[in-house]
Amino acid sequence: MSILAIRNIGTLVSGDLETGILDADTILCSGGVISHIGKGLDVSKADVVVDAQGTTVIPGLIDSHCHVVLGDYTPRQRTVGFLESYTHGGITSVISPGEIHAPGRPKDAAGVKGLAVAARACFLNFRPNGMKVHAGAIVIEPTLSEEDFKEVAEQGVWLAKFGFGDFKDPYDGEPQIRWAQKYGIKVMCHSGGASIPGSKPITADHLMKLRPDVCGHVNGGPTALTDEGVERVVRESDMWLQVVQAGNLKKTLDIIGLAVEHEQLGRVMIASDTPTGTGVIPLGVIKTVCEIASLTGLSPEKTVALATGNNARAYNLRSGVIAEGREADLVVMDAPWGSVASDALGAIARGDIPGISAVIIDGKVRTLRSRNTPAPTRMAQVRPEMEWLLEAH
Ligand SMILES: [Zn+2]
């Protein structure tokens, strides 16, 4: 089994909200999984050694709301290769909120089921630059029966999206949401104003009755809930609260404030909600992390946890946290060249997007210097040399 080591780590961010920063400077990964974390560990047996040069390592970012369809292409913004580009933004896994941008998306039960099953299967076999694409989120339509949810769950579908179906009233979708959940399917619900044609506004009252697992873009996608509505879902429910780059920043800040006040940060998850009308944003997740940390004062390591460990908990993923036995999806970063900050966390606290110098997925180096972030002040060094990775981009 191939062994990868990262040594000389200055700051190691666990991605877990409670744990915060780990007291260690070396990570060993074997067979794509983190095997050891410690200080000054022996790296002589490693096939590949990444020297972090005293910089920061965080878990690979998880975008829990990324509009994939099929292949590395978004019909919404007619962009090829966006997922590969997102890995250069430190995003190593994405969750599909339903393949709703599929041109001519079917509404009949057979078509809806077929699209979800096919999208999931395709992305199991297709990983742009190693990215884990959790796709095949069935779009909940009134044409779906309980038997349909049972059938797709048996075929491996474990994600669903509510908010784009042909329901006259969003309340009418409650039975379908319950059936999906009954068969172990995680339901993300649109929240706030209508987005694309065919969607309807979904209010806090709807969310409280529908009780999805995840309130998608609770800060708006892109139009936010009312102030009272946001407060209700934070205070009176236990649903996951997703805040996104392509939403309302003012509401994101309000939600973080409420979550801190009511000790509900453990339910807040960061996503991009792109590609959408807002654009293709490879830095959508890290930019949101910087905005939240710099504008609310939440510590950078806690804010990173909202985009990593919290997303992993919401979706039971084995990535997202740096701990022994977890998937080795890691990002090496430093303060961007020219920043006043002296390290990546200092940069995040100031609202400066850090410079990424390596992205590792399943224990394999996938990119060195990011082509999308600013240049890091200190660059990770890799042995044996992987110049091809730099040249390839
Ligand atoms: Zn969306």
Boltz pocket constraint, residues with backbone or C-beta under 6 A from the ligand:
constraints:
  - pocket:
      binder: B
      contacts: [[A, 65], [A, 67], [A, 97], [A, 221], [A, 273], [A, 274], [A, 276]]
      max_distance: 6.0
